[in-house]
Amino acid sequence: MEVRIGVRNVARELVFESAQTSEEITAAVSTALSEGSVLRLKDEKGRTVVVPAESLGYVDIGAAEVRKVGFGLS
């Protein structure tokens, strides 16, 4: 699942692939915003992304991407 996070006053966004479901990511964002704490998400390689909730501009959760194998077009 592709996740894009916009951080206030930062020109670039954070983009990474996560093995978490969209429901898990949405719950983590909601909890971080309601508690005023930090947003913690894990990427597919096991690294942790931590963003202070007050710095969040937006969180874009993409659809799960199915990767095609081979050279043929379908």
MOPAC internal coordinates of N, CA, C and O (Angstrom, degrees):
PM7 1SCF
backbone

  N    0.0000 0     0.00 0     0.00 0    0    0    0
  C    1.4288 1     0.00 0     0.00 0    1    0    0
  C    1.5223 1   107.51 1     0.00 0    2    1    0
  O    1.2310 1   120.31 1   -52.98 1    3    2    1
  N    1.3299 1   117.02 1   127.02 1    3    2    1
  C    1.4606 1   120.54 1   178.74 1    5    3    2
  C    1.5165 1   109.55 1   -83.83 1    6    5    3
  O    1.2310 1   120.91 1   -46.44 1    7    6    5
  N    1.3387 1   115.86 1   133.56 1    7    6    5
  C    1.4579 1   122.05 1   179.40 1    9    7    6
  C    1.5225 1   107.61 1  -123.44 1   10    9    7
  O    1.2310 1   120.85 1   -49.51 1   11   10    9
  N    1.3392 1   115.97 1   130.49 1   11   10    9
  C    1.4649 1   122.08 1   175.76 1   13   11   10
  C    1.5275 1   107.34 1  -120.15 1   14   13   11
  O    1.2310 1   120.83 1   -52.35 1   15   14   13
  N    1.3299 1   116.02 1   127.65 1   15   14   13
  C    1.4565 1   121.08 1  -179.64 1   17   15   14
  C    1.5131 1   108.58 1  -121.22 1   18   17   15
  O    1.2310 1   120.89 1   -56.88 1   19   18   17
  N    1.3246 1   115.90 1   123.12 1   19   18   17
  C    1.4563 1   121.82 1   174.68 1   21   19   18
  C    1.5181 1   108.67 1   -93.62 1   22   21   19
  O    1.2310 1   120.75 1   -51.81 1   23   22   21
  N    1.3169 1   116.18 1   128.19 1   23   22   21
  C    1.4609 1   121.76 1  -179.25 1   25   23   22
  C    1.5279 1   107.72 1  -108.78 1   26   25   23
  O    1.2310 1   120.24 1   -46.69 1   27   26   25
  N    1.3195 1   117.15 1   133.31 1   27   26   25
  C    1.4631 1   121.78 1  -178.98 1   29   27   26
  C    1.5265 1   110.52 1   -59.96 1   30   29   27
  O    1.2310 1   121.26 1   -40.20 1   31   30   29
  N    1.3240 1   115.20 1   139.80 1   31   30   29
  C    1.4690 1   124.19 1   177.23 1   33   31   30
  C    1.5195 1   113.48 1    62.47 1   34   33   31
  O    1.2310 1   119.94 1  -157.38 1   35   34   33
  N    1.3267 1   117.72 1    22.62 1   35   34   33
  C    1.4639 1   123.08 1   175.36 1   37   35   34
  C    1.5259 1   106.80 1  -127.03 1   38   37   35
  O    1.2310 1   120.33 1   -52.09 1   39   38   37
  N    1.3285 1   116.98 1   127.91 1   39   38   37
  C    1.4616 1   121.01 1  -174.46 1   41   39   38
  C    1.5251 1   113.03 1   -69.42 1   42   41   39
  O    1.2310 1   119.57 1   147.08 1   43   42   41
  N    1.3087 1   118.42 1   -32.92 1   43   42   41
  C    1.4699 1   121.67 1  -176.91 1   45   43   42
  C    1.5186 1   110.31 1   -98.97 1   46   45   43
  O    1.2310 1   121.88 1   -29.71 1   47   46   45
  N    1.3300 1   114.00 1   150.29 1   47   46   45
  C    1.4583 1   118.94 1   176.51 1   49   47   46
  C    1.5225 1   110.03 1   -99.82 1   50   49   47
  O    1.2310 1   120.74 1   -21.91 1   51   50   49
  N    1.3250 1   116.20 1   158.09 1   51   50   49
  C    1.4585 1   121.84 1   175.54 1   53   51   50
  C    1.5263 1   107.25 1   -88.27 1   54   53   51
  O    1.2310 1   120.44 1   -53.89 1   55   54   53
  N    1.3275 1   116.76 1   126.11 1   55   54   53
  C    1.4666 1   121.45 1   179.89 1   57   55   54
  C    1.5195 1   107.90 1  -129.17 1   58   57   55
  O    1.2310 1   120.74 1   -52.66 1   59   58   57
  N    1.3355 1   116.19 1   127.34 1   59   58   57
  C    1.4590 1   120.50 1   178.26 1   61   59   58
  C    1.5188 1   109.87 1  -155.95 1   62   61   59
  O    1.2310 1   121.13 1   -17.19 1   63   62   61
  N    1.3205 1   115.44 1   162.81 1   63   62   61
  C    1.4653 1   122.69 1   176.03 1   65   63   62
  C    1.5274 1   108.19 1   -95.97 1   66   65   63
  O    1.2310 1   120.67 1   -44.70 1   67   66   65
  N    1.3138 1   116.32 1   135.30 1   67   66   65
  C    1.4562 1   121.14 1  -179.38 1   69   67   66
  C    1.5188 1   110.11 1  -125.67 1   70   69   67
  O    1.2310 1   120.95 1   -35.36 1   71   70   69
  N    1.3288 1   115.79 1   144.64 1   71   70   69
  C    1.4632 1   121.08 1   176.23 1   73   71   70
  C    1.5270 1   110.97 1   -85.90 1   74   73   71
  O    1.2310 1   120.10 1   172.59 1   75   74   73
  N    1.3363 1   117.42 1    -7.41 1   75   74   73
  C    1.4552 1   121.30 1   178.80 1   77   75   74
  C    1.5306 1   109.86 1   -71.41 1   78   77   75
  O    1.2310 1   120.84 1   -26.87 1   79   78   77
  N    1.3249 1   116.01 1   153.13 1   79   78   77
  C    1.4592 1   120.27 1   177.90 1   81   79   78
  C    1.5259 1   109.94 1   -79.12 1   82   81   79
  O    1.2310 1   120.59 1   -15.68 1   83   82   81
  N    1.3156 1   116.48 1   164.32 1   83   82   81
  C    1.4635 1   120.04 1   178.98 1   85   83   82
  C    1.5269 1   111.01 1   -63.84 1   86   85   83
  O    1.2310 1   120.26 1   147.25 1   87   86   85
  N    1.3212 1   117.11 1   -32.75 1   87   86   85
  C    1.4624 1   120.69 1   177.96 1   89   87   86
  C    1.5286 1   111.16 1   -66.14 1   90   89   87
  O    1.2310 1   120.24 1   138.67 1   91   90   89
  N    1.3321 1   117.14 1   -41.33 1   91   90   89
  C    1.4640 1   121.22 1   178.37 1   93   91   90
  C    1.5203 1   110.98 1   -65.22 1   94   93   91
  O    1.2310 1   120.30 1   138.35 1   95   94   93
  N    1.3191 1   117.03 1   -41.65 1   95   94   93
  C    1.4646 1   120.89 1   179.87 1   97   95   94
  C    1.5252 1   110.10 1   -66.56 1   98   97   95
  O    1.2310 1   120.51 1   135.43 1   99   98   97
  N    1.3351 1   116.62 1   -44.57 1   99   98   97
  C    1.4669 1   120.72 1   179.10 1  101   99   98
  C    1.5220 1   110.85 1   -61.14 1  102  101   99
  O    1.2310 1   119.93 1   138.56 1  103  102  101
  N    1.3208 1   117.74 1   -41.44 1  103  102  101
  C    1.4671 1   121.65 1   178.61 1  105  103  102
  C    1.5271 1   110.73 1   -64.33 1  106  105  103
  O    1.2310 1   120.03 1   138.48 1  107  106  105
  N    1.3309 1   117.55 1   -41.52 1  107  106  105
  C    1.4644 1   120.88 1   179.20 1  109  107  106
  C    1.5207 1   111.27 1   -64.59 1  110  109  107
  O    1.2310 1   120.02 1   139.93 1  111  110  109
  N    1.3375 1   117.57 1   -40.07 1  111  110  109
  C    1.4716 1   121.50 1   178.10 1  113  111  110
  C    1.5195 1   109.96 1   -65.61 1  114  113  111
  O    1.2310 1   120.30 1   133.63 1  115  114  113
  N    1.3155 1   117.04 1   -46.37 1  115  114  113
  C    1.4687 1   121.18 1  -179.66 1  117  115  114
  C    1.5249 1   111.61 1   -60.57 1  118  117  115
  O    1.2310 1   120.49 1   136.39 1  119  118  117
  N    1.3245 1   116.66 1   -43.61 1  119  118  117
  C    1.4651 1   121.07 1   179.29 1  121  119  118
  C    1.5200 1   111.09 1   -63.63 1  122  121  119
  O    1.2310 1   120.51 1   134.67 1  123  122  121
  N    1.3289 1   116.62 1   -45.33 1  123  122  121
  C    1.4695 1   120.66 1  -179.47 1  125  123  122
  C    1.5245 1   110.65 1   -62.18 1  126  125  123
  O    1.2310 1   120.03 1   137.74 1  127  126  125
  N    1.3248 1   117.54 1   -42.26 1  127  126  125
  C    1.4633 1   120.26 1  -179.30 1  129  127  126
  C    1.5226 1   112.28 1   -69.51 1  130  129  127
  O    1.2310 1   119.95 1   139.14 1  131  130  129
  N    1.3351 1   117.70 1   -40.86 1  131  130  129
  C    1.4663 1   120.00 1  -178.49 1  133  131  130
  C    1.5251 1   112.34 1   -70.42 1  134  133  131
  O    1.2310 1   120.45 1   145.48 1  135  134  133
  N    1.3390 1   116.74 1   -34.52 1  135  134  133
  C    1.4661 1   120.48 1  -179.27 1  137  135  134
  C    1.5243 1   112.71 1   -89.07 1  138  137  135
  O    1.2310 1   120.09 1   165.26 1  139  138  137
  N    1.3403 1   117.43 1   -14.74 1  139  138  137
  C    1.4600 1   120.30 1  -177.08 1  141  139  138
  C    1.5137 1   112.03 1    70.17 1  142  141  139
  O    1.2310 1   120.66 1  -151.92 1  143  142  141
  N    1.3204 1   116.33 1    28.08 1  143  142  141
  C    1.4671 1   120.33 1  -177.23 1  145  143  142
  C    1.5288 1   109.39 1  -100.42 1  146  145  143
  O    1.2310 1   120.08 1    40.18 1  147  146  145
  N    1.3099 1   117.45 1  -139.82 1  147  146  145
  C    1.4620 1   121.75 1   179.67 1  149  147  146
  C    1.5288 1   110.03 1  -115.81 1  150  149  147
  O    1.2310 1   121.53 1   -28.27 1  151  150  149
  N    1.3304 1   114.68 1   151.73 1  151  150  149
  C    1.4561 1   121.39 1   175.75 1  153  151  150
  C    1.5192 1   107.38 1   -93.24 1  154  153  151
  O    1.2310 1   120.44 1   -56.10 1  155  154  153
  N    1.3222 1   116.77 1   123.90 1  155  154  153
  C    1.4666 1   122.41 1   178.46 1  157  155  154
  C    1.5195 1   108.79 1  -119.61 1  158  157  155
  O    1.2310 1   121.09 1   -58.96 1  159  158  157
  N    1.3401 1   115.53 1   121.04 1  159  158  157
  C    1.4585 1   121.57 1   176.77 1  161  159  158
  C    1.5172 1   108.84 1  -131.16 1  162  161  159
  O    1.2310 1   120.49 1   -27.39 1  163  162  161
  N    1.3228 1   116.67 1   152.61 1  163  162  161
  C    1.4675 1   121.42 1   177.57 1  165  163  162
  C    1.5179 1   109.31 1  -108.81 1  166  165  163
  O    1.2310 1   121.01 1   -39.32 1  167  166  165
  N    1.3432 1   115.68 1   140.68 1  167  166  165
  C    1.4531 1   119.19 1   175.33 1  169  167  166
  C    1.5203 1   109.42 1   -91.84 1  170  169  167
  O    1.2310 1   120.68 1    -1.57 1  171  170  169
  N    1.3432 1   116.30 1   178.43 1  171  170  169
  C    1.4665 1   120.50 1  -176.02 1  173  171  170
  C    1.5218 1   113.10 1   -65.50 1  174  173  171
  O    1.2310 1   119.92 1   158.38 1  175  174  173
  N    1.3270 1   117.75 1   -21.62 1  175  174  173
  C    1.4638 1   121.28 1  -178.90 1  177  175  174
  C    1.5204 1   112.39 1   -91.78 1  178  177  175
  O    1.2310 1   120.09 1  -176.67 1  179  178  177
  N    1.3330 1   117.44 1     3.33 1  179  178  177
  C    1.4564 1   121.40 1   177.33 1  181  179  178
  C    1.5117 1   114.37 1    91.48 1  182  181  179
  O    1.2310 1   119.66 1   179.96 1  183  182  181
  N    1.3228 1   118.26 1    -0.04 1  183  182  181
  C    1.4674 1   120.89 1   177.88 1  185  183  182
  C    1.5222 1   109.67 1   -77.11 1  186  185  183
  O    1.2310 1   120.60 1   -28.89 1  187  186  185
  N    1.3170 1   116.46 1   151.11 1  187  186  185
  C    1.4576 1   121.93 1   179.98 1  189  187  186
  C    1.5193 1   109.64 1  -105.16 1  190  189  187
  O    1.2310 1   120.96 1   -48.16 1  191  190  189
  N    1.3323 1   115.76 1   131.84 1  191  190  189
  C    1.4608 1   122.75 1   175.95 1  193  191  190
  C    1.5221 1   106.36 1  -104.50 1  194  193  191
  O    1.2310 1   120.49 1   -54.86 1  195  194  193
  N    1.3417 1   116.67 1   125.14 1  195  194  193
  C    1.4635 1   121.61 1  -178.15 1  197  195  194
  C    1.5303 1   108.33 1  -123.74 1  198  197  195
  O    1.2310 1   120.93 1   -55.14 1  199  198  197
  N    1.3467 1   115.83 1   124.86 1  199  198  197
  C    1.4639 1   121.45 1   179.37 1  201  199  198
  C    1.5240 1   107.70 1  -132.59 1  202  201  199
  O    1.2310 1   119.71 1   -49.79 1  203  202  201
  N    1.3447 1   118.15 1   130.21 1  203  202  201
  C    1.4679 1   119.68 1   175.56 1  205  203  202
  C    1.5341 1   110.46 1   -61.54 1  206  205  203
  O    1.2310 1   120.06 1   -43.64 1  207  206  205
  N    1.3124 1   117.49 1   136.36 1  207  206  205
  C    1.4704 1   121.74 1  -176.15 1  209  207  206
  C    1.5169 1   111.87 1   -59.63 1  210  209  207
  O    1.2310 1   119.51 1   143.96 1  211  210  209
  N    1.3184 1   118.55 1   -36.04 1  211  210  209
  C    1.4697 1   120.73 1  -178.19 1  213  211  210
  C    1.5267 1   112.18 1   -70.88 1  214  213  211
  O    1.2310 1   119.79 1   166.29 1  215  214  213
  N    1.3365 1   118.01 1   -13.71 1  215  214  213
  C    1.4624 1   122.08 1   178.72 1  217  215  214
  C    1.5233 1   113.45 1   -95.20 1  218  217  215
  O    1.2310 1   119.99 1   175.05 1  219  218  217
  N    1.3337 1   117.62 1    -4.95 1  219  218  217
  C    1.4700 1   120.50 1  -178.29 1  221  219  218
  C    1.5200 1   110.47 1   -69.87 1  222  221  219
  O    1.2310 1   121.11 1   -51.47 1  223  222  221
  N    1.3296 1   115.48 1   128.53 1  223  222  221
  C    1.4533 1   121.02 1   172.85 1  225  223  222
  C    1.5216 1   109.17 1   -95.75 1  226  225  223
  O    1.2310 1   120.76 1   131.68 1  227  226  225
  N    1.3334 1   116.16 1   -48.32 1  227  226  225
  C    1.4624 1   122.43 1   177.00 1  229  227  226
  C    1.5114 1   109.42 1  -161.00 1  230  229  227
  O    1.2310 1   120.96 1   -19.77 1  231  230  229
  N    1.3252 1   115.76 1   160.23 1  231  230  229
  C    1.4572 1   122.81 1   173.76 1  233  231  230
  C    1.5246 1   106.34 1  -131.63 1  234  233  231
  O    1.2310 1   120.69 1   -61.42 1  235  234  233
  N    1.3324 1   116.28 1   118.58 1  235  234  233
  C    1.4631 1   122.70 1   179.98 1  237  235  234
  C    1.5249 1   107.61 1  -107.84 1  238  237  235
  O    1.2310 1   121.04 1   -60.82 1  239  238  237
  N    1.3335 1   115.61 1   119.18 1  239  238  237
  C    1.4600 1   121.21 1  -178.67 1  241  239  238
  C    1.5174 1   107.65 1  -106.95 1  242  241  239
  O    1.2310 1   120.73 1   -66.92 1  243  242  241
  N    1.3303 1   116.21 1   113.08 1  243  242  241
  C    1.4596 1   121.21 1  -178.93 1  245  243  242
  C    1.5077 1   111.71 1   -83.20 1  246  245  243
  O    1.2310 1   121.32 1   -10.09 1  247  246  245
  N    1.3113 1   115.07 1   169.91 1  247  246  245
  C    1.4575 1   121.04 1   177.87 1  249  247  246
  C    1.5206 1   109.92 1   -74.92 1  250  249  247
  O    1.2310 1   120.56 1   -25.35 1  251  250  249
  N    1.3027 1   116.54 1   154.65 1  251  250  249
  C    1.4581 1   121.02 1   175.93 1  253  251  250
  C    1.5196 1   108.45 1   -62.77 1  254  253  251
  O    1.2310 1   120.43 1   -50.41 1  255  254  253
  N    1.3168 1   116.79 1   129.59 1  255  254  253
  C    1.4554 1   121.40 1  -175.94 1  257  255  254
  C    1.5144 1   110.40 1   -96.98 1  258  257  255
  O    1.2310 1   121.01 1   -51.88 1  259  258  257
  N    1.3194 1   115.68 1   128.12 1  259  258  257
  C    1.4555 1   121.14 1   176.41 1  261  259  258
  C    1.5276 1   106.91 1   -94.20 1  262  261  259
  O    1.2310 1   120.68 1   -60.02 1  263  262  261
  N    1.3150 1   116.31 1   119.98 1  263  262  261
  C    1.4580 1   120.49 1  -177.34 1  265  263  262
  C    1.5102 1   110.08 1   -87.29 1  266  265  263
  O    1.2310 1   121.19 1   -48.01 1  267  266  265
  N    1.3244 1   115.33 1   131.99 1  267  266  265
  C    1.4655 1   120.57 1   178.88 1  269  267  266
  C    1.5159 1   110.06 1   -86.88 1  270  269  267
  O    1.2310 1   120.79 1   -33.80 1  271  270  269
  N    1.3095 1   116.09 1   146.20 1  271  270  269
  C    1.4490 1   122.32 1  -179.95 1  273  271  270
  C    1.5129 1   107.55 1  -116.76 1  274  273  271
  O    1.2310 1   120.74 1   -44.76 1  275  274  273
  N    1.3176 1   116.20 1   135.24 1  275  274  273
  C    1.4686 1   119.68 1   177.68 1  277  275  274
  C    1.5129 1   111.87 1   108.08 1  278  277  275
  O    1.2310 1   121.64 1     2.33 1  279  278  277
  N    1.3241 1   114.46 1  -177.67 1  279  278  277
  C    1.4516 1   120.43 1  -175.66 1  281  279  278
  C    1.5206 1   112.78 1  -109.17 1  282  281  279
  O    1.2310 1   119.30 1   170.95 1  283  282  281
  N    1.2978 1   118.95 1    -9.05 1  283  282  281
  C    1.4588 1   122.34 1  -176.67 1  285  283  282
  C    1.5128 1   111.75 1   -76.43 1  286  285  283
  O    1.2310 1   120.77 1   -27.17 1  287  286  285
  N    1.3002 1   116.14 1   152.83 1  287  286  285
  C    1.4530 1   121.28 1   175.26 1  289  287  286
  C    1.5107 1   108.43 1   -97.24 1  290  289  287
  O    1.2310 1   120.79 1   -39.43 1  291  290  289
  N    1.3083 1   116.10 1   140.57 1  291  290  289
  C    1.4608 1   118.61 1   177.92 1  293  291  290
  C    1.4918 1   111.64 1  -127.89 1  294  293  291
  O    1.2310 1   120.10 1   180.00 1  295  294  293

